[in-house]
């Protein structure tokens, strides 16, 4: 995944505007009590959806088409 790629998220086609690393606490894996020392940063993408920006873990995105 790279800048400008088209991705699918929650049934919508989006554009990747930024790629970065961030920690993500998954309650289904780690439970409700947050301990940031238990997780490592993972790849995220800032995507444009209908004029709004969202930061989303890359594993939640599906590549639809490659940008230039």
Buried (B, 14 or more C-beta within 10 A) or exposed (E): BEEEBBBBBEEEEBBBEEBEEEEBBEEEEEEEEEEEEEBEEEBBBBBEBEEEEBEBEBEBBEEEEEEE
